[in-house]
């Protein structure tokens, strides 16, 4: 093959990459607008406690769908814990929903958290692949087809239980201003 062929192929690949980078954010925006205003999540926490998002009405809730193989997700955890700690005593809670395919991955991550994070700073967490887990988002199906660009998916839910903000991917700093306004 000649140099001209490789040069053309390289330009084609770069063009396709640029096109995808322009189209993907639009598809994520569509996915975000398709979420219902009122989200339902039930199941048991990683600790085995029953959980029902509807019982959180009266609180502002940040729900983050994440996975242990998502570097952006893991990097956000200290910030989530720090803000939750700063708002103790206020009507606010953070709920994590692990989209990991294997419970052993969740368990490995939690072993590290249990050894390094005080009990009062740990966040409520559910596993989307638990047989008792249910939500109105179709999360197990959605997460089975996930890619590294679909996580984290973060929802901010107001005191009435309505989703007021949705973030796909990296959570921007202004999420904390949004939450503060709702408190």
C-alpha positions as CSV (number, residue, x, y, z in Angstrom):
1,X,0.0,0.0,0.0
2,X,1.2,3.5,-0.8
3,X,1.6,6.5,1.5
4,X,-1.3,8.2,-0.2
5,X,-3.7,5.4,0.8
6,X,-2.6,5.6,4.5
7,X,-3.0,9.4,4.4
8,X,-6.5,9.2,3.0
9,X,-7.5,6.5,5.5
10,X,-6.1,8.6,8.3
11,X,-8.2,11.6,7.2
12,X,-11.3,9.4,6.9
13,X,-10.9,8.1,10.4
14,X,-10.3,11.6,11.8
15,X,-13.4,12.8,10.0
16,X,-15.5,10.0,11.4
17,X,-14.2,10.6,14.9
18,X,-15.1,14.3,14.6
19,X,-18.5,13.5,13.3
20,X,-19.1,11.0,16.2
21,X,-17.9,13.6,18.7
22,X,-20.4,16.0,17.4
23,X,-23.3,13.5,17.3
24,X,-22.8,11.7,20.6
25,X,-23.5,14.7,22.8
26,X,-26.8,15.3,20.9
27,X,-27.8,11.6,21.5
28,X,-27.0,11.9,25.2
29,X,-29.1,15.1,25.4
30,X,-32.0,13.1,23.8
31,X,-31.5,10.3,26.4
32,X,-31.6,12.9,29.2
33,X,-34.8,14.5,28.0
34,X,-36.4,11.1,27.7
35,X,-36.2,10.5,31.5
36,X,-39.4,10.7,33.4
37,X,-40.0,13.7,35.6
38,X,-40.8,11.4,38.6
39,X,-38.3,8.6,39.0
40,X,-39.0,5.5,41.0
41,X,-36.3,3.4,42.5
42,X,-36.8,0.5,44.9
43,X,-34.7,-2.4,46.1
44,X,-32.2,-3.1,48.9
45,X,-29.1,-1.2,49.7
46,X,-25.7,-2.9,49.5
47,X,-26.0,-3.2,53.3
48,X,-29.3,-5.2,52.8
49,X,-31.6,-2.5,54.0
50,X,-34.9,-1.8,52.1
51,X,-34.9,1.3,49.9
52,X,-37.6,3.3,48.3
53,X,-36.8,6.6,46.7
54,X,-40.4,7.7,47.2
55,X,-39.7,7.8,51.0
56,X,-37.1,10.5,50.4
57,X,-39.8,13.1,49.5
58,X,-39.1,16.2,51.5
59,X,-35.4,15.9,50.7
60,X,-33.3,17.0,47.8
61,X,-31.7,13.8,46.4
62,X,-28.7,13.4,44.1
63,X,-28.9,10.0,42.4
64,X,-25.8,8.9,40.5
65,X,-25.7,5.8,38.3
66,X,-22.0,4.7,38.2
67,X,-19.7,1.7,37.9
68,X,-16.3,0.8,39.4
69,X,-14.7,0.7,36.0
70,X,-15.7,4.3,35.3
71,X,-12.8,6.5,36.3
72,X,-14.9,9.7,36.1
73,X,-17.4,8.1,38.6
74,X,-14.7,6.9,41.0
75,X,-13.0,10.3,40.9
76,X,-16.3,12.0,41.9
77,X,-16.9,9.9,45.0
78,X,-14.8,12.0,47.5
79,X,-16.6,15.2,46.3
80,X,-20.0,13.5,46.8
81,X,-19.0,12.4,50.3
82,X,-17.6,15.8,51.2
83,X,-20.8,17.7,50.1
84,X,-23.0,15.2,51.8
85,X,-21.0,15.7,55.0
86,X,-21.3,19.5,54.6
87,X,-25.1,19.3,54.3
88,X,-25.6,16.9,57.2
89,X,-28.7,18.1,59.1
90,X,-30.2,19.5,55.9
91,X,-32.9,17.8,53.8
92,X,-30.4,16.3,51.4
93,X,-29.2,12.8,50.6
94,X,-27.1,11.1,48.0
95,X,-28.0,7.7,46.5
96,X,-25.6,5.7,44.3
97,X,-26.8,3.0,41.9
98,X,-24.0,0.7,40.8
99,X,-24.3,-0.4,37.2
100,X,-21.5,-3.0,37.7
101,X,-22.2,-6.3,35.9
102,X,-20.7,-8.3,38.8
103,X,-21.5,-7.9,42.5
104,X,-17.9,-9.0,43.2
105,X,-16.7,-5.6,41.6
106,X,-19.0,-3.7,44.0
107,X,-17.8,-5.8,46.9
108,X,-14.2,-5.1,46.1
109,X,-14.7,-1.4,45.9
110,X,-16.8,-1.4,49.1
111,X,-14.0,-3.2,50.9
112,X,-11.7,-0.3,50.1
113,X,-14.4,2.2,51.2
114,X,-15.1,0.3,54.4
115,X,-11.4,0.4,55.3
116,X,-10.9,4.1,54.5
117,X,-14.2,6.0,54.9
118,X,-15.9,6.5,58.3
119,X,-19.3,4.9,58.6
120,X,-21.1,8.3,58.9
121,X,-19.6,9.5,55.5
122,X,-20.6,6.5,53.5
123,X,-23.4,7.0,50.9
124,X,-26.5,4.9,50.3
125,X,-25.8,2.5,47.5
126,X,-27.9,0.0,45.5
127,X,-26.8,-2.5,42.8
128,X,-28.9,-2.2,39.6
129,X,-28.4,-5.9,38.8
130,X,-29.8,-7.1,42.1
131,X,-32.9,-9.3,41.5
132,X,-35.0,-7.0,43.7
133,X,-33.9,-3.7,42.2
134,X,-36.6,-1.8,40.2
135,X,-36.7,1.6,38.7
136,X,-38.7,3.5,36.2
137,X,-35.7,4.2,34.0
138,X,-35.1,0.6,32.7
139,X,-31.6,0.8,34.3
140,X,-30.5,-2.8,34.2
141,X,-31.2,-2.9,30.4
142,X,-29.7,0.6,29.9
143,X,-26.6,-0.3,31.9
144,X,-26.0,-3.6,30.2
145,X,-25.5,-1.7,27.0
146,X,-23.5,1.1,28.6
147,X,-20.2,2.4,27.4
148,X,-17.6,4.4,29.2
149,X,-19.3,7.6,27.9
150,X,-22.7,6.8,29.3
151,X,-21.6,7.0,33.0
152,X,-22.1,8.7,35.3
153,X,-25.7,9.6,34.8
154,X,-26.7,11.9,37.6
155,X,-30.2,13.1,38.6
156,X,-31.1,16.0,41.0
157,X,-34.5,15.4,42.5
158,X,-36.4,18.1,44.3
159,X,-38.3,17.8,47.6
160,X,-41.5,16.9,45.7
161,X,-39.7,14.0,44.1
162,X,-39.4,15.5,40.6
163,X,-36.2,15.3,38.5
164,X,-35.2,18.9,38.0
165,X,-31.7,18.4,36.6
166,X,-30.0,15.6,34.6
167,X,-26.3,15.3,33.9
168,X,-24.7,12.7,31.5
169,X,-21.0,12.2,32.0
170,X,-18.8,14.4,34.1
171,X,-20.8,16.2,36.8
172,X,-20.2,20.0,36.5
173,X,-19.4,22.0,39.6
174,X,-22.6,24.0,39.3
175,X,-24.6,20.9,40.4
176,X,-23.8,22.0,44.0
177,X,-25.3,25.4,43.4
178,X,-28.4,23.8,41.9
179,X,-28.8,21.7,45.0
180,X,-28.1,24.6,47.4
181,X,-30.9,26.5,45.7
182,X,-33.3,23.6,46.2
183,X,-32.4,23.2,49.9
